Amino acid sequence: MKKKISSETGNNGSEGNSNVIKGSDIIGTTEKPKGAQKPSVTRRDFLGRAAVVGLLSGGFLALPKFLDFDGNLTVEAQTICSGGCETDPVTGLARADKAYNIKVAAAAYERNMYVPAHPCNGDEALYQSQRFFASYTKGLKRASGTDGQLGEVDPVEYCKLLVALASGDPTKFEAVLLGFSNDCGNVFITDAEARLAPQALPPNKQRRLESPQAGLNFDTEGKDYYQLINRAPLSLPIIAFPPAYKFASEEEAVEIIENYWQALTRDVPFINYNTDPTVAAASADLTTFVNKYFGPLDGGAVTPRVYSRGNFPGDTKGPFISQFLLRDVPYGAQTISAKINSPQASSVNDFMTAAAEWRMIQTGQTPNRQTTYNGMRFIRSGRDVAEFVHNDQIFQAYYNAAINLMIPQSMGGLGVPINPFNPYNQNTGGYCKQLNFVEFGPSQLYSLLGEVSVRAHKAIWYQKWQVHRRLRPEEFGGRVDHTINGRRDYPINSRFFTSSVLNRTAQKFGSYFLAQAFPEGSPLHPSYGSGHATLAGACVTILKAWFDSERQYTDFAPILQSNAEGTALVPVISSGSDESVTVADELNKLASNISIARNIAGVHWRSDYIEAVLLGEKVAIQILEDYGFTYNEKFEGFLFRDFMGNLIKVGGNH
């Protein structure tokens, strides 16, 4: 199901698509699959019905004096000014009916959309008699004897988890035994410790499974995330989210090869990628697997210019790090520095390379080592950007970007104009006597980032826990070390063992475990897809929709990058292809930086990122579409490019 996505082009192989796709046509699919019936009623039909149903359900009895039965002002109302209290054109029961019917119309419109299938890769069933070694088991009680020493799960506890997921009974999750301790009163880690300070977790405590019930919840706004389809389907059956790669597949082998190289190049400054020998070796090695490598290519090969970068338009233009991660944030009366607390570029910050430490972390026990820091720096390397996503606060990066986009240059921001189709954009004929503080303005924008975030998390948590339960790269790394050292013969694809990354890993780390950037390794939830990436896709879609993201970034600020030491930002010397960088390009790169930073840290796979970004985009598009039901302003829709490079318009109400 995976597709190679050009790093600079739309899905038709050109630089985007000049055809505008209506948002109502792209929900679920942009192309009608063979044999499928599209919904017979459009969003605009439902909008019309909302008004009619409101009248028929009794709302016409409370129509104001100066409204006719079509809801229009009469001649009398246009010529007489009547003082009083309420001046809403629809009041009383009519207002209540209208609010009700808008919600009903939106719900009916969404229910009328496709209900997709949710397939998985089949590994769980295939290896259930072998203690589910190809599935996510971190944090659960280990098996006894040699199996437990190899990090394998107690199959009884894994089955109890499956029973809990299938039943939806909250108490059944509490019956699952965890790996280090089940003494809730004494050694369980607190919420604050788990969520707010993961760089310095207290040792000898039990981490808890992260939100296994999240995907079982519902929302009162937006299409049910069960029905979201992350890619445009071209044939039946319509699939919500492609299956993860199989444990024994070539694709899985190539993905983990990239993870191993990213561990080896974490401390290379991005500014030195074009000259660094390890980056060159990584690029050359990955090129030998190009038929199964789904990262960006440069002339048909992986080169240092595109190594470890994202898959979407703009990701390989200019420097590695998005400008939105390098700019200070004019946060009201404060200014927030773009510098981060940078970890030392040292093997002291490479974790879980020894069998004992790896086994301990697989039980969910908190680590007895912590990250060592080296002071405040601009993001300059893979280790730095991994640290940013180690402790970022949900939609922090996108909130910071929104502030920079909105605040004028005279106040320290970029001052990018709002979307040309925003009804308050005066440059394109919008209202000139009304200010957009609430709707179409900062109040709605900032709240939308939080709104899409929780929905994005629910959408991907359903895929993580209810469908795929894909093992983490660190778990796969344990299977690698055990196989090479003859402790157990796991069915790892033979192509993996042809990579030069293995010898380099053993030379640097003394084992074949996948070195982790975080002392505790991954969170305690399955890998596929990435929560950070889903949220990135959702929030960046909101930002691209809100602003004139087709504008050149250099219209507002120069393009900079960190020096090798992380102490200063320096100008970027243009290389021709880097000259045309739009605001949308930089926002796409922001989404990919945040997502791939989790891969560089060792906690996610590349496909976790690609598929999740596209799912997050659909979350945001659906919410923008829903808001079209609610606006009083006449609105054609937000115009922007999606992550495939298509120019789309969403959220209009006429």
N, C-alpha and C positions, 0 to 999 in steps of 0.2 A: 504493500500500500504506500510505501514511502516514495517520494519523488525527489529527484535532484532539482534544486532550485538555484537558478543562476544568481550570483552575488550582485549583479547590477541590473538585471532585467526583470520584466514581468513574466507571467507564466506563458506568454506567447513568444518569448525570446527577444522581444524588443524592449526599449527603455520605457516600460510602463505601457499603458493602453489608453489611447485617446478617447475610446468610447466610454461614455458614462453609464454605469450600471446602476439602476434604481435599487435602493436599499431593500425594498420589499421583494425584489427578485432574487436577492442574494442570501436571504435568510434560509439556511438549510442547503440551498444549492444555487449555483449560478447557471447551471445547464440542466435541462430536463433529462433525467436518466431514461434509458430505453425501458419501455414497459411500465413506467411510473406515471401515476396521475398526479398532476400538480393540484394544489388546493384550488377549488373553483371560485372561492370568494377572496377578493383582495383586501388589503388593509384599508384602502380608500372606501371600499364597499362598507366595511364595518364602521368607518367614521361616519358615513352617511346614515347608517342604521342607528347609530347611537343617538342622533338627534331625533329621528323618527320615533324610536321606541320610547324616548323620554316623554314625548308628547302623548303617545298612546297610553302610557301607563299612568296618566293623570296629571302630568306636569303642566299641561296647558291650562289647567284650572287656576294656576297661580302666575300666569304670564302677566308681566307688568302692563300697565294701561297703554303704554305707547309702543307695544310690540304687536305686530300682526302674527297670524298663525304660522308664518314661515320664520319667525324669529327676527324679522327686520324692523327697523324703526319706521313708524308711520310718519306721514307728513306733519301731523300734529306734534309729534315728539321732536321733529327737526326744527320746529319754529317756536316752541314754548319751552322756557327754562323753568322747571319746577323745583323749588327748594325742598329739603327734607333730610332724612337720614340715609337710608340705603339708596345707592345709585347703581347698584349692580343690574345689568340688563336681565338677569335671571335670578329670582329670589325665591325664598320659601321652599315649598315642595318641589317646584320646578328645578331649583338649584340642587336639591338632594337627589332628584331623579337623574339629573344630568351627570352628576358625579358618579352615581351608581352605574349608569349605562355606559359611561366611558370605561369604567373598570370591566364591565361585562363584555363590551365590544373588544377590548384588548385581550381579555382572556379567551374569548371565542376565536379571535384571529389567530392566537398562538396555538390553541388546541387544534385548529384546522391544519397545522403544519405537519410535516412528516414525523413519524415516530421511528427513529433509526434502530438498527441492531447494534449490540454491544459485544462483539466477539473478543476473545483473548487469544494468546498464542498457544494454548494447550499444554504448556509445560507443567502446570500444577497437577493436572490429571495424569500426564505421562510419567511423572516421577514421584507420585504419591507413595509408592511402595519403597522409595529410597529417601524417605524423610524430607521430601519437598525441597531438595537442595537447590533447585533452580528458581525458587520463589523467595519473596521477601519474608525473612523470619527474625530479623534483628529485634532484640528486646524480649523475645519469648524464652521460656525455659529451654535449656539445652538438653539433648539426649544424654543418656548415661554412657559411661565407658569411653571407648575410642571414638565413637560417633560424636559425642559431645566435645571431645578434645579437638576434633576437626571442625567444630563450630556448627554442627548440624542440630536442628531443632528437635525437641521432643514432639513426635507426630501427634500425640494425644492433645497437646496444648494448641498445636496448629489447627487441628480439627475443631477444637472448642472455639477458636477464633472464627472459623468458617461458619459454625453454627450460630454464633452471635451475629455475624454479618447477615446471614440469611434470615434470621428471626427478627432483627431490629429491636430485640429486647435489651434495653440498657443494662439490666442486671447480669445478662450473660457475658458481657464484656468484662465485668468485674470478676467473673469466675475463671478467666484465663490467667494462668500462672506466668509471671514474668521471670526473667533470667537470673537476676542477682538477688533480689529480696522481694517478698510479698508482705512485709510488715509495714502497712500503710501508716501506722502511728509514729514510726521512728525514723525511717531512712528514706522515705520517698522525697524526691526533689520537689521544691515548691514551684508554683507558676512563675513567680518573679525570677527565680534562678534559671528556670528552663527557657523562658522567653526573652528576658531582658539582659541576661549576662552570660551568654554561652561561651565567651572567651575564658571565663574563670569559674567553671562549675566546681562546686565543692566536691571533694572526692568521696568515694564509698557511699554513694547514694544511688537509688534506682530511678532511672528515667522512665517516664510513662509513655504509653502509646499515644500518638498525637491524633486526636479527633477522628477515631474510626466511625463515629456516628454522623459526621458532618454531611456526608453524601446522602444520608437518609432524611435530611431536612428538606423543606419546601420554601418557596418564596411567594409573596403575594404580588410581586411585580416581575415582569419579564417572563419570557418563555421558560418553562421548566428546563433546568440544565440537562436533564435526561434526554431532551429532544435536540440539544445543540449538536450541530454537525461541523466539525472543524475544517473539513476540506470539501470542495465541490464534488459531489459524486457524479461519475459518468456512466455508471451501470448499477444494476441491482445485485445484491441487496444494498440499501443505503446504510452506511456505517457511521456511527457517531464519532468514533475515535479509532484509528487503525490499531490492530494488535501490536504489541511490543515484539521485537525480534526474539526468535527462539534462542534458548541458551546455547544450543549446538550449531547455530547458523554462522555463516561467513560474516553476515552483517554485524552480529553481536561481537565477533572476534575483532573486526576492524574498529568498531566503536571503542572497545576496551584498549586497543592499541593506541588510539588517540588519547585516551585518559592517561595511559602510562607516559606517553610523551609529554603531556601537559604537566604531569608531576615533575618531570625532569627539567622542564623549562620555566618553572614558576618564578625563579629569581632573575630571569633575563629581562632587563628593561625593554619595554616595547620599542623604544627609540633605537635599540640595537638589534632588533630582529633581523634586519637585512644583512647583518655582518656576523651574527653569532653562529658558531659551528654546530651547536646542539640543535638550534632551530633549523639550520640547513639540513642536518641529518634527519630530523623529524619530518621535514617537508619531503625529502627524497624517499623516505621509507613509506610514508602515507601515499605517495604517488604510485607505488607499486601495487597498492590495493584500490586504485582509483575506480574500478568497476563496482566496488561495494562501499566506497567512501562517499558520504552524503554531505560533506562540507563544501564550501565554495572552492572553485577551481580558477586557475589563472593560466589561460592558454591550454586547457586540458590537463594541467598538473597542479599539485599543491606546491606553492612557492612560499618563501618567507613573507611575502607581501600579504598573502591571504591565510597563512597558517593560524589556526585556532580562532578564526573570525566567524562572524555570523553568516546566515544564509540569505538574507533579505536585501532588497535594494538599498544601497548606501553603505552597507556594512563593510565593504572593502575600499571605500573611498577615504582618503586622508589618513590621519593617525588612528591607532587602534582604539583609543578611548574616546567616547563621545564627549563633545564639548560640555554637555550638561552635567558631567561628572567632574569637570575641572573648574567650573565657575562658582565663585562665592554666591551666596543667596541673600538678596536684600530682604530680610525677614522683618518687615515693619520697622520698628526703631532699632532693631538689631541687624547685624550682618553675620551670617553663618559661613565660616571658612570651608572651602572645598577640601582642605587637607584632612587626612585621616591619621589615626594612630597606627603607624606602619609596623608590621612585624619585621623582625630581623630576617635578613636574607641569609638564612643559615639552616643547616640540617637539624639544628635544635628544634626547628619548627616543622619537621616532617614526622608525622605520627603513624602509628599502627604498622610499622615495618617489621616488628618482631612478633612471633607467634603468640607469646603470652599476652602482650598488650592487645593484639587483635582479638583473641578469644575473650578477654575481659570486656572489651567494648561491645562485642556481639551480644552479650547478655543484657545490655542496657545499663551496665554499671558506669558511673561517671568516671572520667579519667583521673589519674593521679599526677598528670603533667599539665602544664598550661602554656599558652602562647607567650613568647618573649618578644617584647616590643622595642622599637628603636626611635621613637619620637614621631612628631607630626610631619607628614610628607604628602605631596600630591600623589595621586595614583599613578604609579610608574611601571608596574609589573603585574604578572599574574597573581603573585602572592598578595599584592596590595588590593587588587580588585576582588580577590576571593575574601579578604578580610572585610571589605565593605559589605558584601552580601552575607557575611557571618552574623552580623548584628544590626542589619538595616531594619528600620521600623515600618514594616508592611509596605506602604506606598510612598515612603520617604523620597526616593529618587525622583518620582514623578510629580510629587507635590513641589519639590524644589525646582524642577523644570518648569512647572506651571507658573510659579512665581516669577522666574526669570523671563519667561515668555511674555508675561502680562505687564510687568513693571517697566516703565519707560527707561530709556537709556540714561536720562538725566538723573534717575534715582538708583542706578546701578544694575538695571535689568537689560533685556534685549528690546522690549517694546515691539514685539511682532504683532501686526494687525490681526484682528479677529477674522474668522472665516468670511470670504467674500459674500456668502449667502446668509450670513447672520443678519437678521432684519435690522440690527442696530449699527451695522457697518456703514458709516456715512460716506465712505469712499466709493461704495457701490450702490448708492441711492437709498440707504436706510434712514431710519428716523433721525432727525437732527435736533428735535426738541425734547427727546426722552433719553434717559440714561439707562443702560442695562446693568444695574447692580445685582438684581435678583435673577430672573430668568435670562438666559443667554449671556450671563455675566459672571463675575468672580464667585458669587454665592453658589450658583449652580455648579460651576466648574469644580471648585474645590470639594464640594460635597459629592460630586459624581465620582471622583477618584476613589473615595472611600466606598461608595456604593458599588462600583464595579469590582472592587477588590474582594469584598466578602462573597459576591456571587461567583467571581472567578475561582476563589478557593473552594467553594462548594462544588462547582462544576468539576474541577480536577480531583478533588478528594473523592468524588464518586468513582472516577476512573481508577484512582489509586487503590482504594480499599474494596469497592464493590465489584470491580471487573478484573484488573490486571495483576495486581500484587507482584510486580516485577522486583527482582532482587536489586540491591544497590551495587554500584561498581566495587565498593570495598568488600562485599560478600563474594563477588565474582573473583576478586583478587586473591581471596583466601583459597578458593577452589583452584586457582592457578598455582599457587605455591605448593599446595598439597599434591597436585598432580605432578608437577615437575620433580618434586622430592620423593615421589613414589608412595606417598601415604594413602592415596586413593586416586583412582583413575576416573576423573570426571570427563564427560563427553564434550570437551572444548574443541572447537573446530580446528583442524590441522593447520589452516593458514596462519593462525595466531602464532604458531611456533616458528614460522619463517621470518618473523619480524626481528630486526636488529635491536628493538627496544628492550628485549629481555636481558641480553648481556649487559647493557648499560644500566638497567635497573638493579641487577645483582651487584654490579661494581659499585654503584653509588649507595645503595641501601642495605646490601648484605642479604637480601631475600628477594622473593618475587611477589610479595604483597604490594598492593597499590598504595603508595605513600599518600597519606591524607594531610590536608592543610589545617584541619580542625582537630583538636585533641580528642573530641568525642565522635569524630566522623560524621556520618549522616544523621539527620533527624530520625525519629522513630515512627516513620510512616513509609509506605512503599515508594518506589522510584518513579514510576511512569504514570502521568507525566509530571513535569516540574511545576511546583507551586509558584516559585519565583517567575518562571517563564509565562505561566498563564496570567498571572497578575500583570506582568510586563506587557503582554499583548493587549490586555484590556485597557490599562491606563494609557499606554502610548496611543492607542486608537482614539481615546477621548481627546488627547492633546492634539493629534493630527486633525481631528474633526473641528476642534474649537478654534484653531488659529489658521492663518493663511500659510499652511505648511508647504505650499509649492514655492514659496519665496526662497531666494538664495540666502543661506545662513550668513554669508559675508556681507549682506546688506546691513547687518546689525552688529557684527563683531568679527574680528579676525579669528582664524582657526589656529589653535595652539596645541602644544603637547608638553608633557612633563619631561624635564631633562632626566638623565640616567640616575641621578641621585634623588630625585623627587623634591628638590629644594626650590625649583623655579619652573615657570612655564615659558616655553620658547616658541618662536614662530615656526610654522611648518613650511618647508620649501616645496612649492607645488611641483608635481611631476606630470602635469598635463591632464591626466585622467582625474586628478583630484580637484580641478578648478571648479566644477559645477557640483556643489554640495548644497542641497536644499535643507530647509528646516526638517522636513519629513525624513530625509536621509539621516540626519543626526538623531532624530527620535527613534528611528528603526535601530540605529546603532546602540542607543541607550538600552533598548529592550534586549538586544543581543548581548551587550556587555554584561548586564545584570544576570542574564540567563546562563551564558557560557562561563561566567565566573564560578558558578556552582559546579560546572564540569571540571574546571581547572582545579578547584578545591578537592575534587575526587568523589563528590557525592551524587553526581548525575551523569547520564549518558547524553550524547548529542541529540538523539531522537526524542529524549525527554523534553528537550528544549524546543525543537522544531514544531512538533505536533502541538505542544501546549501553548506556544505563542499564537498559533492559528485558532485554537479553541478560545483563548482569552479575547481575541479580536471579535469572535462571534458573540461573546458575552456582552461586550461593549456596544456592538452594532445593534443588538436586540434591545438594549436599554435605551439607546438613542432613538430607535424606532418607536418604542413605547411612549417616550416623551412627546412624540409628534401628536399623540392623542390628546395631550393636555394643554398645549399652547393656545393662548388667545391670539398671539401674533400670527399673521399669515407668513408661512415659512416653507420654502422650497426644499429644504434639507441641507445638511452639512456635506460639502464637497471635499473629498480628500482621496489619497491613494491608500489602498489596503496593502497588506504585507506581501501580496503577490504582484504588486505594481499596477493594479487596475485602478482607474479613476472612478470612484463610486459616489453616490449621493444617498444619504440616509436621513430619516427622521422628519421628513416634510409632512405637512398636513393639508396640502392641496396640490 
